[in-house]
Amino acid sequence: MVRLVQTTIAALLIAAAGAGGYQYYLSNTATVRAQKKAEQLTEQLTELRTSFDALSRQYNEAVTRTAVTELHVRDGRLSVVVRTIDGDEKRIDTPYDPSGEIYVDYVVMRGRLWIRRVFDARTPPDQALVIDPSLGTLDWNDTDLAHGKAVYRRLDEGAWIITVTGDGSLGLARCDDSTDYELSGPPVVRQYEPLTTHP
């Protein structure tokens, strides 16, 4: 009988030890799994942060406006101010009446936006005032030439500014004393891939 009790106690102790070991194994396995999951989540968050930072930089680059041309109307006379690639400002007086539509056109060449001509609604483009003589006549078979762009409107007295975004979208707005900008030389124009969504 003593032997039976001893055997039973021994069996119970072995069972308890086994159960404890199994419990330890389970908790240890759960901890390892939780650590691996945490590492995976950290890695995914890092990748998402990197993608977000790249997307944020691309967005800012695409939408930030750069001042490329000034238009000045004084006593009904129009002049144009541009900054050359060398950084020099150049003022050009025009014969055009700003009370009608004034056109300013550009060309995207070698990845940059270059001012080409200024004219009014009564002037055929081929008789426009050419700002950069090297762009007077264009060879559209030249692979360096991408396309042209133009902006136009009637101008009142005062200062006006033409801006461009990173993707080449033009804007034209009146300036006042609170407008803070620095005229830029021919800026880089890029093409941006459309954003795709993932399920």
DRENPA-3360 file (N, C-alpha, C; in nm, 2 decimals, always signed):
BEGIN
1 = MVRLVQTT = +0.08/-0.12/+0.00/+0.00/+0.00/+0.00/+0.09/+0.13/+0.00 ~ +0.19/+0.13/+0.08/+0.29/+0.24/+0.08/+0.35/+0.26/-0.05 ~ +0.38/+0.15/-0.11/+0.44/+0.15/-0.25/+0.34/+0.21/-0.35 ~ +0.22/+0.18/-0.34/+0.11/+0.23/-0.43/+0.10/+0.38/-0.41 ~ +0.10/+0.43/-0.28/+0.09/+0.57/-0.25/+0.22/+0.64/-0.31 ~ +0.33/+0.58/-0.29/+0.46/+0.64/-0.34/+0.45/+0.65/-0.49 ~ +0.41/+0.55/-0.55/+0.40/+0.54/-0.70/+0.30/+0.65/-0.75 ~ +0.19/+0.66/-0.67/+0.08/+0.76/-0.71/+0.14/+0.90/-0.70;
9 = IAALLIAA = +0.21/+0.92/-0.58/+0.26/+1.06/-0.56/+0.37/+1.09/-0.67 ~ +0.45/+0.99/-0.70/+0.56/+1.01/-0.80/+0.49/+1.04/-0.93 ~ +0.39/+0.97/-0.96/+0.32/+0.99/-1.09/+0.26/+1.13/-1.10 ~ +0.20/+1.17/-0.98/+0.14/+1.30/-0.98/+0.25/+1.41/-0.99 ~ +0.36/+1.39/-0.93/+0.47/+1.49/-0.94/+0.52/+1.50/-1.08 ~ +0.54/+1.38/-1.14/+0.58/+1.38/-1.28/+0.48/+1.45/-1.37 ~ +0.35/+1.42/-1.35/+0.25/+1.48/-1.43/+0.25/+1.63/-1.41 ~ +0.27/+1.68/-1.28/+0.27/+1.82/-1.25/+0.39/+1.89/-1.32;
17 = AGAGGYQY = +0.50/+1.82/-1.31/+0.62/+1.87/-1.37/+0.61/+1.88/-1.52 ~ +0.55/+1.77/-1.58/+0.52/+1.77/-1.73/+0.43/+1.89/-1.77 ~ +0.32/+1.90/-1.68/+0.23/+2.01/-1.71/+0.29/+2.15/-1.70 ~ +0.38/+2.16/-1.60/+0.45/+2.29/-1.58/+0.54/+2.32/-1.70 ~ +0.61/+2.21/-1.74/+0.71/+2.22/-1.85/+0.63/+2.26/-1.98 ~ +0.52/+2.19/-2.00/+0.44/+2.22/-2.12/+0.39/+2.36/-2.12 ~ +0.34/+2.41/-2.00/+0.30/+2.54/-1.98/+0.41/+2.64/-2.01 ~ +0.53/+2.61/-1.96/+0.65/+2.69/-1.99/+0.68/+2.70/-2.14;
25 = YLSNTATV = +0.67/+2.58/-2.20/+0.69/+2.57/-2.35/+0.60/+2.65/-2.42 ~ +0.47/+2.64/-2.38/+0.36/+2.72/-2.45/+0.39/+2.87/-2.44 ~ +0.42/+2.91/-2.32/+0.43/+3.06/-2.29/+0.56/+3.11/-2.36 ~ +0.66/+3.02/-2.36/+0.79/+3.06/-2.43/+0.76/+3.07/-2.58 ~ +0.69/+2.97/-2.64/+0.66/+2.97/-2.78/+0.57/+3.10/-2.82 ~ +0.48/+3.13/-2.73/+0.39/+3.25/-2.75/+0.48/+3.38/-2.75 ~ +0.57/+3.38/-2.66/+0.66/+3.50/-2.65/+0.75/+3.51/-2.78 ~ +0.80/+3.40/-2.82/+0.88/+3.40/-2.95/+0.79/+3.45/-3.07;
33 = RAQKKAEQ = +0.67/+3.39/-3.07/+0.58/+3.43/-3.18/+0.55/+3.58/-3.17 ~ +0.52/+3.63/-3.05/+0.49/+3.77/-3.03/+0.60/+3.86/-3.07 ~ +0.73/+3.82/-3.04/+0.85/+3.89/-3.07/+0.86/+3.90/-3.23 ~ +0.84/+3.79/-3.29/+0.85/+3.78/-3.44/+0.75/+3.87/-3.50 ~ +0.63/+3.87/-3.45/+0.52/+3.95/-3.50/+0.55/+4.10/-3.48 ~ +0.61/+4.13/-3.37/+0.64/+4.27/-3.34/+0.75/+4.32/-3.43 ~ +0.85/+4.23/-3.46/+0.96/+4.26/-3.55/+0.90/+4.29/-3.69 ~ +0.81/+4.20/-3.74/+0.75/+4.22/-3.87/+0.67/+4.35/-3.88;
41 = LTEQLTEL = +0.60/+4.38/-3.77/+0.52/+4.51/-3.77/+0.61/+4.63/-3.77 ~ +0.72/+4.62/-3.70/+0.82/+4.73/-3.70/+0.88/+4.75/-3.84 ~ +0.91/+4.64/-3.90/+0.97/+4.64/-4.04/+0.87/+4.70/-4.14 ~ +0.74/+4.66/-4.13/+0.64/+4.72/-4.21/+0.62/+4.87/-4.19 ~ +0.62/+4.91/-4.06/+0.61/+5.05/-4.03/+0.72/+5.13/-4.09 ~ +0.84/+5.08/-4.08/+0.96/+5.14/-4.13/+0.95/+5.16/-4.29 ~ +0.90/+5.05/-4.35/+0.88/+5.06/-4.50/+0.77/+5.16/-4.53 ~ +0.66/+5.16/-4.46/+0.56/+5.26/-4.48/+0.61/+5.40/-4.46;
49 = RTSFDALS = +0.69/+5.43/-4.36/+0.74/+5.56/-4.33/+0.83/+5.60/-4.44 ~ +0.92/+5.51/-4.49/+1.01/+5.54/-4.60/+0.93/+5.58/-4.73 ~ +0.82/+5.50/-4.76/+0.74/+5.53/-4.87/+0.66/+5.66/-4.86 ~ +0.61/+5.69/-4.74/+0.54/+5.81/-4.71/+0.64/+5.93/-4.73 ~ +0.76/+5.92/-4.68/+0.86/+6.03/-4.69/+0.89/+6.06/-4.84 ~ +0.91/+5.95/-4.92/+0.94/+5.97/-5.06/+0.82/+6.03/-5.13 ~ +0.70/+5.98/-5.10/+0.58/+6.04/-5.16/+0.56/+6.19/-5.12 ~ +0.59/+6.22/-5.00/+0.57/+6.36/-4.95/+0.67/+6.45/-5.02;
57 = RQYNEAVT = +0.80/+6.40/-5.04/+0.90/+6.48/-5.12/+0.85/+6.50/-5.26 ~ +0.80/+6.39/-5.32/+0.76/+6.40/-5.46/+0.64/+6.50/-5.48 ~ +0.55/+6.49/-5.38/+0.43/+6.58/-5.39/+0.47/+6.72/-5.37 ~ +0.56/+6.75/-5.28/+0.61/+6.89/-5.26/+0.68/+6.94/-5.38 ~ +0.76/+6.86/-5.44/+0.84/+6.89/-5.56/+0.74/+6.92/-5.67 ~ +0.64/+6.84/-5.68/+0.54/+6.86/-5.80/+0.46/+6.98/-5.78 ~ +0.42/+7.02/-5.66/+0.32/+7.13/-5.65/+0.38/+7.26/-5.61 ~ +0.51/+7.26/-5.57/+0.57/+7.39/-5.53/+0.59/+7.48/-5.65;
65 = RTAVTELH = +0.55/+7.60/-5.63/+0.55/+7.70/-5.75/+0.68/+7.78/-5.74 ~ +0.74/+7.79/-5.86/+0.86/+7.87/-5.88/+0.83/+7.99/-5.97 ~ +0.87/+8.11/-5.93/+0.85/+8.23/-6.01/+0.95/+8.23/-6.12 ~ +0.90/+8.24/-6.25/+0.99/+8.24/-6.36/+0.99/+8.36/-6.45 ~ +0.88/+8.44/-6.44/+0.87/+8.56/-6.53/+0.79/+8.67/-6.45 ~ +0.84/+8.79/-6.46/+0.76/+8.90/-6.41/+0.71/+8.98/-6.53 ~ +0.59/+9.03/-6.51/+0.53/+9.12/-6.61/+0.50/+9.25/-6.54 ~ +0.54/+9.36/-6.59/+0.52/+9.49/-6.53/+0.44/+9.58/-6.63;
73 = VRDGRLSV = +0.33/+9.64/-6.57/+0.25/+9.73/-6.65/+0.26/+9.87/-6.58 ~ +0.32/+9.97/-6.65/+0.34/+10.10/-6.60/+0.29/+10.20/-6.71 ~ +0.19/+10.28/-6.67/+0.14/+10.38/-6.77/+0.09/+10.31/-6.90 ~ +0.03/+10.20/-6.89/-0.02/+10.13/-7.01/+0.09/+10.06/-7.09 ~ +0.21/+10.05/-7.04/+0.32/+9.99/-7.12/+0.36/+9.86/-7.05 ~ +0.39/+9.76/-7.13/+0.42/+9.63/-7.07/+0.57/+9.60/-7.09 ~ +0.63/+9.55/-6.98/+0.77/+9.50/-6.99/+0.78/+9.37/-6.92 ~ +0.87/+9.29/-6.96/+0.89/+9.15/-6.91/+1.03/+9.14/-6.85;
81 = VVRTIDGD = +1.03/+9.07/-6.73/+1.16/+9.05/-6.66/+1.18/+8.90/-6.65 ~ +1.30/+8.85/-6.69/+1.33/+8.71/-6.67/+1.47/+8.70/-6.61 ~ +1.50/+8.58/-6.55/+1.63/+8.55/-6.50/+1.69/+8.45/-6.60 ~ +1.81/+8.48/-6.64/+1.88/+8.39/-6.74/+1.94/+8.27/-6.66 ~ +1.99/+8.17/-6.73/+2.05/+8.05/-6.67/+2.17/+8.09/-6.59 ~ +2.23/+8.21/-6.63/+2.35/+8.25/-6.56/+2.32/+8.33/-6.43 ~ +2.19/+8.35/-6.41/+2.14/+8.42/-6.29/+2.12/+8.57/-6.30 ~ +2.14/+8.62/-6.43/+2.12/+8.77/-6.45/+1.98/+8.80/-6.48;
89 = EKRIDTPY = +1.93/+8.91/-6.43/+1.79/+8.95/-6.46/+1.80/+9.03/-6.59 ~ +1.70/+9.01/-6.67/+1.69/+9.08/-6.80/+1.55/+9.14/-6.82 ~ +1.55/+9.27/-6.84/+1.42/+9.34/-6.86/+1.40/+9.37/-7.01 ~ +1.28/+9.34/-7.07/+1.26/+9.36/-7.21/+1.13/+9.44/-7.22 ~ +1.14/+9.56/-7.28/+1.02/+9.64/-7.31/+0.94/+9.58/-7.43 ~ +0.81/+9.58/-7.43/+0.73/+9.53/-7.54/+0.65/+9.64/-7.60 ~ +0.60/+9.62/-7.72/+0.51/+9.72/-7.79/+0.37/+9.69/-7.76 ~ +0.33/+9.59/-7.68/+0.20/+9.54/-7.67/+0.11/+9.62/-7.56;
97 = DPSGEIYV = -0.02/+9.63/-7.60/-0.11/+9.69/-7.51/-0.17/+9.59/-7.41 ~ -0.13/+9.60/-7.28/-0.17/+9.50/-7.18/-0.32/+9.50/-7.15 ~ -0.40/+9.60/-7.20/-0.54/+9.60/-7.18/-0.62/+9.49/-7.26 ~ -0.55/+9.43/-7.36/-0.60/+9.32/-7.43/-0.53/+9.19/-7.38 ~ -0.55/+9.08/-7.44/-0.49/+8.96/-7.39/-0.34/+8.96/-7.42 ~ -0.26/+8.93/-7.32/-0.11/+8.92/-7.34/-0.08/+8.77/-7.33 ~ -0.01/+8.72/-7.42/+0.04/+8.58/-7.42/+0.18/+8.57/-7.39 ~ +0.22/+8.48/-7.31/+0.36/+8.45/-7.28/+0.38/+8.30/-7.30;
105 = DYVVMRGR = +0.47/+8.26/-7.40/+0.48/+8.12/-7.42/+0.62/+8.07/-7.39 ~ +0.62/+7.94/-7.36/+0.74/+7.87/-7.31/+0.76/+7.74/-7.39 ~ +0.88/+7.69/-7.38/+0.91/+7.56/-7.44/+0.98/+7.47/-7.34 ~ +0.95/+7.35/-7.33/+1.02/+7.25/-7.24/+1.12/+7.19/-7.33 ~ +1.25/+7.22/-7.29/+1.36/+7.17/-7.37/+1.47/+7.12/-7.28 ~ +1.52/+7.00/-7.30/+1.63/+6.94/-7.22/+1.58/+6.94/-7.07 ~ +1.45/+6.91/-7.05/+1.40/+6.90/-6.92/+1.38/+7.03/-6.84 ~ +1.40/+7.14/-6.91/+1.38/+7.27/-6.84/+1.27/+7.36/-6.92;
113 = LWIRRVFD = +1.21/+7.45/-6.84/+1.11/+7.54/-6.90/+1.18/+7.67/-6.94 ~ +1.18/+7.70/-7.07/+1.24/+7.82/-7.12/+1.14/+7.92/-7.17 ~ +1.15/+8.05/-7.14/+1.06/+8.15/-7.19/+1.10/+8.16/-7.34 ~ +0.99/+8.17/-7.43/+1.02/+8.18/-7.57/+0.97/+8.32/-7.63 ~ +0.84/+8.35/-7.61/+0.79/+8.47/-7.68/+0.69/+8.54/-7.60 ~ +0.66/+8.66/-7.63/+0.55/+8.74/-7.58/+0.48/+8.81/-7.69 ~ +0.34/+8.80/-7.69/+0.27/+8.87/-7.79/+0.13/+8.90/-7.74 ~ +0.05/+8.98/-7.82/-0.08/+9.01/-7.78/-0.18/+8.94/-7.87;
121 = ARTPPDQA = -0.31/+8.96/-7.85/-0.41/+8.89/-7.92/-0.42/+8.93/-8.07 ~ -0.37/+9.05/-8.10/-0.37/+9.10/-8.24/-0.24/+9.06/-8.32 ~ -0.15/+9.00/-8.25/-0.02/+8.96/-8.31/-0.01/+8.82/-8.34 ~ +0.01/+8.77/-8.46/+0.03/+8.63/-8.49/+0.16/+8.58/-8.42 ~ +0.15/+8.46/-8.37/+0.26/+8.41/-8.29/+0.40/+8.41/-8.36 ~ +0.39/+8.39/-8.50/+0.52/+8.40/-8.57/+0.58/+8.54/-8.58 ~ +0.50/+8.64/-8.54/+0.55/+8.78/-8.54/+0.57/+8.83/-8.39 ~ +0.57/+8.74/-8.30/+0.58/+8.77/-8.16/+0.72/+8.83/-8.12;
129 = LVIDPSLG = +0.73/+8.89/-8.01/+0.86/+8.94/-7.96/+0.93/+8.82/-7.90 ~ +1.04/+8.78/-7.96/+1.11/+8.66/-7.91/+1.21/+8.70/-7.80 ~ +1.19/+8.64/-7.69/+1.27/+8.67/-7.57/+1.41/+8.61/-7.58 ~ +1.42/+8.49/-7.62/+1.55/+8.42/-7.64/+1.56/+8.39/-7.79 ~ +1.65/+8.46/-7.85/+1.67/+8.44/-8.00/+1.70/+8.30/-8.04 ~ +1.76/+8.22/-7.95/+1.79/+8.08/-7.99/+1.66/+8.00/-8.00 ~ +1.55/+8.05/-7.94/+1.42/+7.98/-7.94/+1.32/+8.04/-8.05 ~ +1.37/+8.13/-8.13/+1.28/+8.19/-8.23/+1.22/+8.09/-8.32;
137 = TLDWNDTD = +1.30/+8.00/-8.38/+1.26/+7.89/-8.47/+1.29/+7.76/-8.40 ~ +1.20/+7.67/-8.39/+1.22/+7.54/-8.32/+1.22/+7.43/-8.42 ~ +1.31/+7.34/-8.41/+1.31/+7.21/-8.49/+1.24/+7.11/-8.40 ~ +1.11/+7.08/-8.43/+1.04/+6.98/-8.35/+1.08/+6.84/-8.38 ~ +1.17/+6.82/-8.47/+1.23/+6.68/-8.48/+1.35/+6.66/-8.38 ~ +1.39/+6.77/-8.31/+1.49/+6.76/-8.21/+1.44/+6.69/-8.09 ~ +1.50/+6.58/-8.05/+1.46/+6.50/-7.93/+1.47/+6.58/-7.80 ~ +1.55/+6.69/-7.80/+1.56/+6.77/-7.68/+1.43/+6.85/-7.65;
145 = LAHGKAVY = +1.35/+6.87/-7.76/+1.23/+6.95/-7.74/+1.11/+6.86/-7.70 ~ +1.04/+6.90/-7.60/+0.93/+6.82/-7.55/+0.79/+6.88/-7.61 ~ +0.76/+7.00/-7.56/+0.64/+7.06/-7.60/+0.64/+7.21/-7.56 ~ +0.54/+7.28/-7.60/+0.53/+7.42/-7.57/+0.42/+7.44/-7.46 ~ +0.42/+7.56/-7.39/+0.32/+7.59/-7.30/+0.30/+7.74/-7.31 ~ +0.18/+7.78/-7.28/+0.15/+7.93/-7.28/+0.05/+7.96/-7.17 ~ +0.06/+8.09/-7.13/-0.03/+8.15/-7.03/-0.07/+8.29/-7.08 ~ -0.19/+8.33/-7.06/-0.23/+8.46/-7.11/-0.35/+8.51/-7.03;
153 = RRLDEGAW = -0.36/+8.65/-7.04/-0.47/+8.72/-6.98/-0.46/+8.87/-7.00 ~ -0.56/+8.95/-6.97/-0.55/+9.09/-6.98/-0.48/+9.14/-6.85 ~ -0.40/+9.24/-6.86/-0.32/+9.28/-6.74/-0.36/+9.43/-6.71 ~ -0.38/+9.45/-6.58/-0.40/+9.59/-6.53/-0.26/+9.64/-6.49 ~ -0.27/+9.77/-6.45/-0.14/+9.84/-6.40/-0.09/+9.76/-6.28 ~ +0.04/+9.75/-6.27/+0.11/+9.69/-6.16/+0.20/+9.57/-6.20 ~ +0.23/+9.49/-6.10/+0.33/+9.38/-6.13/+0.25/+9.25/-6.13 ~ +0.29/+9.16/-6.22/+0.23/+9.03/-6.23/+0.34/+8.92/-6.23;
161 = IITVTGDG = +0.31/+8.80/-6.19/+0.41/+8.70/-6.19/+0.36/+8.57/-6.25 ~ +0.45/+8.51/-6.33/+0.42/+8.38/-6.39/+0.50/+8.28/-6.31 ~ +0.43/+8.17/-6.26/+0.49/+8.07/-6.18/+0.47/+7.93/-6.25 ~ +0.56/+7.84/-6.21/+0.55/+7.70/-6.27/+0.57/+7.60/-6.16 ~ +0.49/+7.49/-6.16/+0.51/+7.39/-6.07/+0.62/+7.29/-6.12 ~ +0.65/+7.19/-6.04/+0.75/+7.09/-6.08/+0.71/+7.01/-6.20 ~ +0.58/+7.00/-6.22/+0.54/+6.92/-6.34/+0.51/+7.01/-6.46 ~ +0.54/+7.14/-6.45/+0.52/+7.24/-6.56/+0.39/+7.31/-6.57;
169 = SLGLARCD = +0.31/+7.30/-6.47/+0.18/+7.38/-6.47/+0.21/+7.53/-6.45 ~ +0.15/+7.61/-6.54/+0.18/+7.75/-6.53/+0.07/+7.82/-6.45 ~ +0.11/+7.93/-6.39/+0.01/+8.02/-6.32/+0.04/+8.16/-6.35 ~ -0.05/+8.25/-6.34/-0.03/+8.39/-6.36/-0.12/+8.47/-6.26 ~ -0.06/+8.55/-6.18/-0.13/+8.62/-6.08/-0.07/+8.76/-6.05 ~ -0.15/+8.85/-6.00/-0.10/+8.98/-5.96/-0.01/+8.97/-5.84 ~ +0.09/+9.05/-5.83/+0.18/+9.06/-5.71/+0.14/+9.19/-5.64 ~ +0.16/+9.18/-5.51/+0.15/+9.31/-5.43/+0.27/+9.31/-5.34;
177 = DSTDYELS = +0.28/+9.41/-5.25/+0.40/+9.43/-5.17/+0.42/+9.31/-5.07 ~ +0.31/+9.23/-5.04/+0.33/+9.12/-4.95/+0.37/+8.99/-5.02 ~ +0.37/+8.99/-5.15/+0.41/+8.87/-5.23/+0.56/+8.86/-5.22 ~ +0.60/+8.74/-5.16/+0.75/+8.71/-5.14/+0.79/+8.61/-5.24 ~ +0.88/+8.64/-5.33/+0.93/+8.55/-5.43/+1.07/+8.59/-5.48 ~ +1.14/+8.50/-5.54/+1.27/+8.53/-5.60/+1.26/+8.47/-5.74 ~ +1.28/+8.55/-5.84/+1.28/+8.51/-5.98/+1.38/+8.40/-6.00 ~ +1.34/+8.29/-6.07/+1.43/+8.18/-6.10/+1.46/+8.17/-6.25;
185 = GPPVVRQY = +1.58/+8.12/-6.27/+1.62/+8.08/-6.41/+1.53/+7.97/-6.46 ~ +1.56/+7.92/-6.58/+1.48/+7.81/-6.64/+1.47/+7.69/-6.54 ~ +1.35/+7.66/-6.48/+1.35/+7.55/-6.38/+1.33/+7.41/-6.45 ~ +1.37/+7.31/-6.37/+1.35/+7.17/-6.42/+1.20/+7.14/-6.42 ~ +1.16/+7.07/-6.53/+1.02/+7.02/-6.54/+1.03/+6.87/-6.54 ~ +0.95/+6.80/-6.46/+0.96/+6.65/-6.45/+0.82/+6.59/-6.48 ~ +0.82/+6.47/-6.52/+0.69/+6.39/-6.53/+0.68/+6.30/-6.41 ~ +0.56/+6.30/-6.35/+0.54/+6.22/-6.24/+0.44/+6.11/-6.27;
193 = EPLTTHP = +0.47/+5.99/-6.22/+0.38/+5.87/-6.24/+0.26/+5.89/-6.15 ~ +0.14/+5.85/-6.20/+0.02/+5.86/-6.12/+0.03/+5.77/-6.00 ~ -0.03/+5.81/-5.89/-0.03/+5.72/-5.77/-0.12/+5.60/-5.79 ~ -0.08/+5.49/-5.74/-0.16/+5.37/-5.75/-0.20/+5.33/-5.61 ~ -0.32/+5.27/-5.59/-0.37/+5.23/-5.46/-0.36/+5.08/-5.46 ~ -0.33/+5.03/-5.34/-0.33/+4.88/-5.32/-0.44/+4.84/-5.24 ~ -0.50/+4.72/-5.27/-0.62/+4.67/-5.19/-0.58/+4.64/-5.05;
% end
